[in-house]
Amino acid sequence: MSSPHLLTPEEKLADAKKLLGLPRIVAICGSTRFMTEMTEADLRETKAGRIVVKPGCDMKSPHELWSDPVEAEALKARLDDLHRAKIRLADEVLVVGDYIGDSTRAEIAYARSLGRPVRFTHPEVDPGA
């Protein structure tokens, strides 16, 4: 008699999402220079019946929350961790924009390492193509 298969946290999450009847969850990734395009992608994905998670802060735009350089550096690290959690939560990733920088490239690699499908608004920039 074999021992029962213990579910991984990822399998438990997938099962819970199915039991709850949740729609697909899409994590939007890309350079924050494309925040306007991310908002448009959010609208289109939401209209299609998907739950959307995306970057919530554009640290390239001035704001009092990241005006102190030391605090801004710590915040950036926390936001990067938060975005990786959004990718783990998601069923798929949508990369927005016609430019892929180092951070977005790392997010794509992370999503693919988790087995998440990755779509692109501009497929020609797919670093894995």
C-alpha positions in Angstrom: 0.0 0.0 0.0 1.4 3.4 -1.0 1.3 6.4 1.2 -1.2 9.1 0.2 0.0 11.9 -2.0 0.5 15.0 0.0 -0.6 18.1 -1.9 1.9 20.9 -2.5 0.8 24.4 -1.5 0.3 25.2 -5.2 -2.0 22.2 -5.7 -3.9 23.2 -2.6 -4.3 26.7 -4.0 -5.5 25.4 -7.3 -8.0 23.1 -5.7 -9.3 25.9 -3.5 -9.7 28.2 -6.5 -11.7 25.5 -8.3 -13.9 24.8 -5.2 -14.6 28.5 -4.8 -15.5 28.7 -8.5 -13.0 31.6 -9.0 -12.4 32.9 -12.5 -8.9 32.8 -14.0 -6.5 35.2 -12.3 -4.2 37.2 -14.6 -1.1 38.9 -13.3 -0.1 41.8 -15.5 3.7 42.4 -15.7 5.8 45.0 -17.5 7.7 48.1 -17.2 5.9 50.8 -15.2 6.5 53.1 -18.1 3.4 51.2 -19.5 1.1 51.9 -16.6 -1.5 53.4 -19.0 -1.4 50.3 -21.2 -1.6 48.1 -18.0 -4.8 49.9 -17.1 -6.2 49.3 -20.6 -5.2 45.6 -20.3 -6.8 45.4 -16.9 -10.1 46.7 -18.4 -10.0 44.2 -21.3 -9.1 41.2 -19.0 -11.8 42.2 -16.5 -14.4 42.5 -19.3 -13.4 39.0 -20.4 -14.3 37.8 -16.9 -10.8 37.4 -15.4 -9.6 38.6 -12.0 -6.6 41.0 -12.6 -3.6 41.7 -10.3 -1.0 44.2 -11.5 1.6 46.6 -10.1 0.0 49.1 -7.8 2.8 51.6 -7.6 4.7 53.5 -10.3 7.9 54.4 -8.5 9.2 56.2 -11.5 6.5 58.9 -10.9 7.2 61.2 -7.9 5.2 60.5 -4.8 5.7 61.3 -1.1 5.6 57.6 -0.2 8.9 57.0 -2.0 10.5 60.5 -1.8 13.2 59.3 0.6 15.8 57.3 -1.3 16.5 54.9 1.5 12.8 54.2 2.1 12.3 54.0 -1.7 14.9 51.2 -2.0 13.3 49.2 0.8 9.9 49.8 -0.7 11.1 48.6 -4.1 12.3 45.3 -2.6 8.9 44.8 -0.8 7.0 45.6 -4.0 9.1 43.1 -5.9 8.3 40.4 -3.3 4.6 41.4 -3.5 4.5 41.1 -7.3 6.1 37.7 -7.2 3.3 36.7 -4.8 0.8 38.0 -7.3 2.4 35.8 -10.0 2.2 32.8 -7.7 -1.5 33.5 -7.1 -2.2 33.9 -10.8 -3.2 31.3 -13.3 -1.4 33.1 -16.1 0.7 36.2 -16.8 0.1 39.0 -19.3 3.2 41.0 -20.2 2.3 44.5 -21.4 4.4 46.7 -23.6 7.0 46.5 -26.4 10.0 46.6 -24.1 11.3 44.0 -21.7 13.7 45.2 -19.0 15.6 43.2 -16.5 12.8 43.2 -13.9 10.2 42.1 -16.3 12.6 39.5 -17.8 13.0 38.1 -14.2 9.2 38.1 -13.7 8.7 36.1 -17.0 11.4 33.6 -16.0 9.8 33.3 -12.5 6.3 32.7 -14.0 7.6 30.1 -16.4 9.5 28.4 -13.6 6.2 28.0 -11.9 4.5 26.6 -15.0 2.4 29.7 -15.6 1.4 30.4 -19.2 2.8 33.8 -20.3 1.0 36.0 -22.9 2.4 39.2 -24.5 0.7 42.3 -25.9 3.7 42.4 -28.2 4.8 38.8 -28.7 7.9 39.8 -30.6 9.5 40.9 -27.3 9.2 37.4 -25.7 12.7 36.6 -24.4 11.8 32.9 -24.7 10.7 33.0 -28.4 
